[in-house]
């Protein structure tokens, strides 16, 4: 998909039925002299986890883009994802084969995230007030 003023996008579609819909959100294309792609950094803390159960990981997956960013959570529970293109994402916290939490977030975000891995509801991700 190509549109003037935007970065091009490409998707692979698997068609197994007579009607298929694909949503492609193109990121605004800026020249390096105009500041380039608008990005944000995300930091946060995962709490209420069993650290002996194995490493924790955070994954951001773009809802309207092909961007996927992963980070391993430090022993302290802290994590950081740098230079992520602004937009809508699904954040997933995992530990081995378990999904601890899933939540939609929009970037840019101004505050650090606090992820409560002990709460299995979909409302377990809140912005901490700094």
Buried (B, 14 or more C-beta within 10 A) or exposed (E): EEEEEBBEBEEEEEEEEEEEEEEEEBBEBBEEEEEEEEEBEBBBBBEEBEEEEEEBBBBBBBBBBEBEBEBEBEEEBEBEBEEBBBBEBEBBBBBEEEEBBBBEBEBEBEEBBBBBBEBEEEEBBEEEEE
